[in-house]
Amino acid sequence: MAIARLGEALIFPNPESAHPSGAVAYGGDFSVERLLVAYSMGIFPWPSGPKQIWWHAPAERFVLVPGQVRINRTLKKVLGHHPYRISLDTCFERVMQACAQTARPDQDGTWILPEMISAYTQLHHMGLAHSVEAWRGDELVGGLYGVALGLGFNGESMFSHADNASKVAFVTLAAQLERWGFYFIDAQVHTPLLESLGGTLIPRRSFGELVRAAIDMPGQPGPWRLDADLQQGRSP
């Protein structure tokens, strides 16, 4: 199955025509307009190197429902000690940089390119991209970022420089998104961490329907702020 090469036009093939690898297209750029078209179709970018942008829509999508996040006994105990202060949208670019710079055992280098950081920061200033921060004192020790369209949150990357920091950040975000009525948190592909929190695979077509339903809703414009009782991290 052929993979489309993108030109200047802000169009993508139907995600259902994706290659078995999940690749829908390659090329194009990181303009905010192109990113918004992609996310509205259930497609996300995954660069393989400088100037090598691949756009993906896997046959199965790994998602979580904010109100159904699963918290085991160990994590409940962690949350009970309130180890980190959690915030939203206070240092978006720092969170992206930390995600890019954090070494990962399954990756050789980072796929978060400087031009991506610039583009997503523009989306952040537009109130569409958001960060979650976990603080120990004045030190940023964990977090994640993603893009919100309507009532859907498309998670992009997370990092942790202290025990359970990204977990606490994630479950706190999920608790806030549940209060705002969000339909889903997209994790793109399976990870053991998010599986432990209740993530599940759904067919690409079902995910597309979920995205279309979510973007028809008014959403929650940024900048985001946590409800006061969630700022120390707690079980949703």
C-alpha positions as CSV (number, residue, x, y, z in Angstrom):
1,M,0.0,0.0,0.0
2,A,1.5,3.3,-1.1
3,I,2.3,6.0,1.4
4,A,1.4,9.5,0.2
5,R,4.0,12.2,-0.2
6,L,2.7,15.6,1.1
7,G,3.1,18.8,-0.8
8,E,2.2,22.4,0.2
9,A,-1.6,21.7,0.3
10,L,-2.9,21.1,3.8
11,I,-4.5,17.7,3.0
12,F,-4.0,14.2,4.2
13,P,-5.1,10.8,2.8
14,N,-8.0,9.1,4.6
15,P,-6.4,7.4,7.6
16,E,-8.2,4.2,6.7
17,S,-5.8,4.0,3.7
18,A,-2.7,3.9,6.0
19,H,0.1,1.4,5.5
20,P,0.1,-1.6,7.8
21,S,2.9,0.2,9.7
22,G,0.4,3.0,10.5
23,A,2.1,5.5,8.2
24,V,-0.3,7.6,6.3
25,A,2.0,10.1,4.6
26,Y,5.5,11.7,4.7
27,G,6.8,15.1,4.1
28,G,5.1,18.4,4.7
29,D,6.0,20.7,7.6
30,F,5.2,21.6,11.1
31,S,3.0,24.5,10.4
32,V,0.3,24.9,13.1
33,E,-2.3,24.7,10.3
34,R,-1.0,21.3,9.1
35,L,-0.8,20.0,12.7
36,L,-4.4,21.0,13.4
37,V,-5.7,19.3,10.2
38,A,-3.7,16.2,11.1
39,Y,-5.0,16.0,14.7
40,S,-8.6,16.6,13.5
41,M,-8.3,13.5,11.4
42,G,-6.7,11.3,14.1
43,I,-3.2,11.6,12.5
44,F,0.0,12.5,14.5
45,P,3.5,13.4,13.4
46,W,6.4,11.1,14.2
47,P,9.7,12.4,12.7
48,S,12.5,9.9,11.9
49,G,15.1,12.6,11.6
50,P,15.7,16.1,10.4
51,K,13.4,16.9,7.5
52,Q,11.9,13.4,7.6
53,I,8.4,13.8,8.9
54,W,6.1,10.8,8.9
55,W,2.5,11.0,9.8
56,H,0.8,8.1,11.5
57,A,-2.7,6.7,12.2
58,P,-2.1,3.2,13.6
59,A,-4.7,0.4,13.0
60,E,-5.3,0.4,16.7
61,R,-5.1,3.4,18.9
62,F,-4.1,3.4,22.6
63,V,-6.5,5.6,24.6
64,L,-7.7,6.2,28.1
65,V,-11.0,7.6,29.4
66,P,-10.3,10.3,32.0
67,G,-13.0,8.9,34.4
68,Q,-11.7,5.4,34.1
69,V,-8.1,5.7,35.0
70,R,-7.0,2.8,37.1
71,I,-4.9,3.5,40.2
72,N,-3.4,0.6,42.0
73,R,-2.7,0.4,45.7
74,T,1.0,1.4,45.4
75,L,0.1,4.6,43.4
76,K,-2.7,5.4,45.8
77,K,-0.2,5.3,48.6
78,V,2.1,7.6,46.6
79,L,-0.7,10.1,45.9
80,G,-1.7,10.0,49.6
81,H,1.8,11.5,50.5
82,H,1.3,14.4,48.0
83,P,5.0,14.2,46.9
84,Y,4.7,16.8,44.1
85,R,3.0,20.1,43.4
86,I,1.2,19.8,40.1
87,S,0.5,22.7,37.7
88,L,-0.8,23.3,34.2
89,D,0.5,25.5,31.5
90,T,3.1,27.3,33.6
91,C,6.2,26.4,31.5
92,F,5.1,24.6,28.3
93,E,8.4,25.0,26.4
94,R,10.5,23.7,29.3
95,V,8.3,20.6,29.5
96,M,8.8,20.0,25.8
97,Q,12.6,20.5,26.1
98,A,12.7,18.1,29.1
99,C,10.8,15.5,27.1
100,A,13.3,15.9,24.2
101,Q,16.3,15.7,26.4
102,T,15.3,12.8,28.6
103,A,17.2,9.6,27.7
104,R,14.9,6.6,27.0
105,P,16.2,3.0,26.8
106,D,14.1,2.2,23.7
107,Q,15.1,5.3,21.7
108,D,18.4,6.4,20.1
109,G,18.1,10.2,20.4
110,T,14.9,12.2,20.3
111,W,12.1,12.6,17.7
112,I,11.1,16.0,19.2
113,L,12.9,18.4,16.8
114,P,13.5,22.1,17.4
115,E,11.0,23.0,14.7
116,M,8.4,20.8,16.6
117,I,9.0,22.7,19.8
118,S,8.5,26.0,17.9
119,A,5.3,24.8,16.3
120,Y,3.8,23.3,19.5
121,T,4.7,26.4,21.4
122,Q,2.7,28.4,18.9
123,L,-0.2,26.1,19.5
124,H,0.2,26.6,23.2
125,H,0.0,30.4,22.8
126,M,-3.2,29.8,20.8
127,G,-4.6,27.9,23.8
128,L,-4.6,24.5,22.1
129,A,-1.4,22.8,23.4
130,H,-1.0,22.2,27.1
131,S,1.6,21.1,29.6
132,V,1.4,19.4,33.0
133,E,4.2,20.0,35.4
134,A,5.3,18.1,38.5
135,W,7.4,20.2,41.0
136,R,9.5,19.2,44.0
137,G,10.1,22.6,45.5
138,D,11.2,24.8,42.7
139,E,12.6,21.9,40.6
140,L,10.7,20.6,37.6
141,V,10.9,16.8,38.0
142,G,8.2,15.5,35.7
143,G,5.5,16.3,33.2
144,L,3.8,15.8,29.9
145,Y,2.3,17.8,27.0
146,G,-0.3,17.4,24.3
147,V,-2.8,19.0,22.1
148,A,-6.5,19.5,23.0
149,L,-9.1,19.8,20.3
150,G,-12.7,20.2,21.6
151,L,-13.1,17.6,24.3
152,G,-10.2,15.3,23.2
153,F,-6.6,15.4,24.6
154,N,-3.9,14.1,22.3
155,G,-0.9,13.2,24.5
156,E,2.5,13.6,22.9
157,S,5.3,12.9,25.3
158,M,6.1,12.7,29.0
159,F,9.2,12.7,31.2
160,S,10.1,11.8,34.8
161,H,13.2,12.8,36.7
162,A,11.9,11.6,40.1
163,D,10.0,8.5,41.3
164,N,6.4,8.4,40.0
165,A,6.5,12.1,38.9
166,S,5.0,11.5,35.5
167,K,2.4,9.1,36.9
168,V,1.3,11.7,39.5
169,A,1.2,14.4,36.7
170,F,-0.8,12.1,34.5
171,V,-3.5,11.0,36.9
172,T,-3.9,14.6,38.1
173,L,-4.5,15.7,34.5
174,A,-7.0,12.9,34.1
175,A,-8.9,14.0,37.2
176,Q,-9.1,17.6,35.8
177,L,-10.1,16.4,32.3
178,E,-12.9,14.3,33.8
179,R,-14.3,17.4,35.6
180,W,-14.2,19.2,32.2
181,G,-16.0,16.4,30.5
182,F,-13.2,15.3,28.2
183,Y,-14.0,12.2,26.1
184,F,-10.5,10.7,25.8
185,I,-6.8,11.0,26.3
186,D,-4.9,9.7,23.3
187,A,-1.7,7.9,24.1
188,Q,-1.1,7.0,20.4
189,V,0.7,3.7,20.9
190,H,0.9,1.1,23.7
191,T,3.2,1.7,26.7
192,P,3.3,-0.4,29.8
193,L,2.9,2.6,32.1
194,L,-0.3,3.8,30.5
195,E,-1.6,0.2,30.3
196,S,-1.2,0.0,34.0
197,L,-3.3,3.1,34.3
198,G,-6.1,1.6,32.2
199,G,-5.2,2.4,28.7
200,T,-6.8,0.2,26.0
201,L,-6.5,-0.3,22.3
202,I,-9.4,0.6,20.1
203,P,-9.8,0.3,16.3
204,R,-8.7,3.3,14.1
205,R,-12.2,3.8,12.8
206,S,-13.6,4.0,16.3
207,F,-10.9,6.5,17.3
208,G,-11.7,8.6,14.3
209,E,-15.4,8.7,15.3
210,L,-14.3,9.7,18.9
211,V,-12.2,12.5,17.5
212,R,-15.0,13.9,15.4
213,A,-17.4,13.8,18.3
214,A,-14.9,15.6,20.6
215,I,-14.0,18.4,18.2
216,D,-17.6,19.2,17.7
217,M,-17.7,20.3,21.4
218,P,-16.7,23.8,22.7
219,G,-13.7,22.4,24.7
220,Q,-11.7,24.2,27.3
221,P,-9.6,27.1,26.0
222,G,-6.2,27.7,27.5
223,P,-4.4,28.6,29.5
224,W,-5.4,25.8,31.7
225,R,-5.4,25.9,35.5
226,L,-6.0,23.0,38.0
227,D,-8.8,23.1,40.5
228,A,-7.2,24.0,43.9
229,D,-7.8,20.6,45.5
230,L,-5.9,18.8,42.7
231,Q,-2.7,20.9,42.9
232,Q,-1.0,18.6,45.3
233,G,-1.9,15.5,43.3
234,R,-4.6,13.1,44.5
235,S,-6.5,10.0,43.4
236,P,-9.2,11.0,40.9
